[in-house]
Structure formats: structure tokens, C-alpha cells
Amino acid sequence: MMRNSVSRQAPRKTNLTLKVRTDVLRAARALAAQEGLSLSELFEHLAEERTGAAAARDAARKELVALAERGLCLGGAPYLTRDQAHER
């Protein structure tokens, strides 16, 4: 079996400095310890979760806008043109 020559490297990480309230930091440390994570890993997981959710919401919003622009055909008679609707 041939091995792929492309090496897989871990994504590059960047240091980040945050200011948070002491009570929030205490709760975050407890949550990280409970889940067996470092604070950095906890923050990364939460950020990925939130940004993924935002991307999913944006995709759903775009899909709904496209659907609204196309309209729904629920059966029945074909749509009237503007002139047909205003004939007297």
C-alpha cells in the first residue's frame, strides 16, 4: 500500500489574551476541568460551536430567501399575470 506523500500538520495556533470577570474565569476553569480540557481547548470548542452555528443559520437564511424568491407551487390553478388579475 502506498502512503500519501502529503504531510498532515496540526493547524497553526496563536496566543490570545482575554480579560474576563473573576467569577466567569472560575466557572470556565471548573467546566474545563469537568470536561478534561484546558481553558484554551474549552474556548476553542466553544468558539467552533458558536461559529458553526452562525454558519448554519446563515445557510438556512439564504435557503429561505431563495425559496421565498422562487415561491411555492401548492397545486391548483396556475398563477395569474398582473393583467389577468386586474381585468374587469
Phi and psi restraints in degrees (value plus and minus 20) as a CYANA .aco file:
   2 MET   PHI    -104.4   -64.4
   2 MET   PSI     119.9   159.9
   3 ARG   PHI    -111.2   -71.2
   3 ARG   PSI     124.3   164.3
   4 ASN   PHI     -89.8   -49.8
   4 ASN   PSI     111.6   151.6
   5 SER   PHI     -99.4   -59.4
   5 SER   PSI     -26.7    13.3
   6 VAL   PHI     -98.8   -58.8
   6 VAL   PSI     101.7   141.7
   7 SER   PHI    -104.2   -64.2
   7 SER   PSI     121.5   161.5
   8 ARG   PHI    -123.2   -83.2
   8 ARG   PSI      92.9   132.9
   9 GLN   PHI    -123.5   -83.5
   9 GLN   PSI     130.0   170.0
  10 ALA   PHI     -85.5   -45.5
  10 ALA   PSI     125.1   165.1
  11 PRO   PHI     -78.7   -38.7
  11 PRO   PSI     125.0   165.0
  12 ARG   PHI     -87.2   -47.2
  12 ARG   PSI     118.6   158.6
  13 LYS   PHI    -134.2   -94.2
  13 LYS   PSI     131.8   171.8
  14 THR   PHI    -146.2  -106.2
  14 THR   PSI     120.4   160.4
  15 ASN   PHI     -90.0   -50.0
  15 ASN   PSI     129.0   169.0
  16 LEU   PHI    -161.3  -121.3
  16 LEU   PSI     114.2   154.2
  17 THR   PHI    -130.8   -90.8
  17 THR   PSI     108.9   148.9
  18 LEU   PHI    -145.1  -105.1
  18 LEU   PSI     131.8   171.8
  19 LYS   PHI    -134.1   -94.1
  19 LYS   PSI     101.1   141.1
  20 VAL   PHI    -153.8  -113.8
  20 VAL   PSI     137.8   177.8
  21 ARG   PHI     -82.9   -42.9
  21 ARG   PSI     128.9   168.9
  22 THR   PHI     -78.6   -38.6
  22 THR   PSI     -61.2   -21.2
  23 ASP   PHI     -87.4   -47.4
  23 ASP   PSI     -54.4   -14.4
  24 VAL   PHI     -89.1   -49.1
  24 VAL   PSI     -62.4   -22.4
  25 LEU   PHI     -81.9   -41.9
  25 LEU   PSI     -63.1   -23.1
  26 ARG   PHI     -80.5   -40.5
  26 ARG   PSI     -65.0   -25.0
  27 ALA   PHI     -86.9   -46.9
  27 ALA   PSI     -58.6   -18.6
  28 ALA   PHI     -85.7   -45.7
  28 ALA   PSI     -61.8   -21.8
  29 ARG   PHI     -81.5   -41.5
  29 ARG   PSI     -62.7   -22.7
  30 ALA   PHI     -83.8   -43.8
  30 ALA   PSI     -63.5   -23.5
  31 LEU   PHI     -84.0   -44.0
  31 LEU   PSI     -63.4   -23.4
  32 ALA   PHI     -81.8   -41.8
  32 ALA   PSI     -65.0   -25.0
  33 ALA   PHI     -83.7   -43.7
  33 ALA   PSI     -61.9   -21.9
  34 GLN   PHI     -80.8   -40.8
  34 GLN   PSI     -56.3   -16.3
  35 GLU   PHI    -113.6   -73.6
  35 GLU   PSI     -18.2    21.8
  36 GLY   PHI      50.0    90.0
  36 GLY   PSI      14.0    54.0
  37 LEU   PHI    -141.0  -101.0
  37 LEU   PSI     139.9   179.9
  38 SER   PHI    -103.0   -63.0
  38 SER   PSI     147.1   187.1
  39 LEU   PHI     -81.2   -41.2
  39 LEU   PSI     -58.4   -18.4
  40 SER   PHI     -81.8   -41.8
  40 SER   PSI     -65.2   -25.2
  41 GLU   PHI     -84.8   -44.8
  41 GLU   PSI     -60.2   -20.2
  42 LEU   PHI     -81.4   -41.4
  42 LEU   PSI     -68.3   -28.3
  43 PHE   PHI     -80.3   -40.3
  43 PHE   PSI     -64.2   -24.2
  44 GLU   PHI     -81.8   -41.8
  44 GLU   PSI     -63.8   -23.8
  45 HIS   PHI     -82.0   -42.0
  45 HIS   PSI     -65.9   -25.9
  46 LEU   PHI     -84.4   -44.4
  46 LEU   PSI     -61.3   -21.3
  47 ALA   PHI     -85.8   -45.8
  47 ALA   PSI     -62.1   -22.1
  48 GLU   PHI     -82.9   -42.9
  48 GLU   PSI     -61.6   -21.6
  49 GLU   PHI     -80.6   -40.6
  49 GLU   PSI     -68.2   -28.2
  50 ARG   PHI     -89.0   -49.0
  50 ARG   PSI     -62.3   -22.3
  51 THR   PHI     -90.8   -50.8
  51 THR   PSI     -52.2   -12.2
  52 GLY   PHI     -85.6   -45.6
  52 GLY   PSI     -60.5   -20.5
  53 ALA   PHI     -85.4   -45.4
  53 ALA   PSI     -59.5   -19.5
  54 ALA   PHI     -84.8   -44.8
  54 ALA   PSI     -61.0   -21.0
  55 ALA   PHI     -84.3   -44.3
  55 ALA   PSI     -59.7   -19.7
  56 ALA   PHI     -85.8   -45.8
  56 ALA   PSI     -60.7   -20.7
  57 ARG   PHI     -83.6   -43.6
  57 ARG   PSI     -62.1   -22.1
  58 ASP   PHI     -83.0   -43.0
  58 ASP   PSI     -61.6   -21.6
  59 ALA   PHI     -84.8   -44.8
  59 ALA   PSI     -61.8   -21.8
  60 ALA   PHI     -85.5   -45.5
  60 ALA   PSI     -60.2   -20.2
  61 ARG   PHI     -82.4   -42.4
  61 ARG   PSI     -64.6   -24.6
  62 LYS   PHI     -82.4   -42.4
  62 LYS   PSI     -60.1   -20.1
  63 GLU   PHI     -84.2   -44.2
  63 GLU   PSI     -61.4   -21.4
  64 LEU   PHI     -86.3   -46.3
  64 LEU   PSI     -59.8   -19.8
  65 VAL   PHI     -83.8   -43.8
  65 VAL   PSI     -63.8   -23.8
  66 ALA   PHI     -82.3   -42.3
  66 ALA   PSI     -61.1   -21.1
  67 LEU   PHI     -84.3   -44.3
  67 LEU   PSI     -61.2   -21.2
  68 ALA   PHI     -85.5   -45.5
  68 ALA   PSI     -57.9   -17.9
  69 GLU   PHI     -89.2   -49.2
  69 GLU   PSI     -56.4   -16.4
  70 ARG   PHI     -93.9   -53.9
  70 ARG   PSI     -56.8   -16.8
  71 GLY   PHI      63.9   103.9
  71 GLY   PSI     144.5   184.5
  72 LEU   PHI    -130.7   -90.7
  72 LEU   PSI     115.7   155.7
  73 CYS   PHI    -119.4   -79.4
  73 CYS   PSI      90.3   130.3
  74 LEU   PHI    -120.5   -80.5
  74 LEU   PSI      -2.5    37.5
  75 GLY   PHI      69.7   109.7
  75 GLY   PSI    -191.5  -151.5
  76 GLY   PHI      61.7   101.7
  76 GLY   PSI    -181.4  -141.4
  77 ALA   PHI     -88.7   -48.7
  77 ALA   PSI     132.1   172.1
  78 PRO   PHI     -85.8   -45.8
  78 PRO   PSI     139.5   179.5
  79 TYR   PHI     -82.2   -42.2
  79 TYR   PSI     123.4   163.4
  80 LEU   PHI    -101.1   -61.1
  80 LEU   PSI     128.5   168.5
  81 THR   PHI     -97.4   -57.4
  81 THR   PSI     148.9   188.9
  82 ARG   PHI     -81.2   -41.2
  82 ARG   PSI     -64.3   -24.3
  83 ASP   PHI     -82.1   -42.1
  83 ASP   PSI     -62.2   -22.2
  84 GLN   PHI     -83.6   -43.6
  84 GLN   PSI     -60.2   -20.2
  85 ALA   PHI     -87.5   -47.5
  85 ALA   PSI     -48.1    -8.1
  86 HIS   PHI    -124.3   -84.3
  86 HIS   PSI      -8.8    31.2
  87 GLU   PHI     -86.8   -46.8
  87 GLU   PSI     125.1   165.1
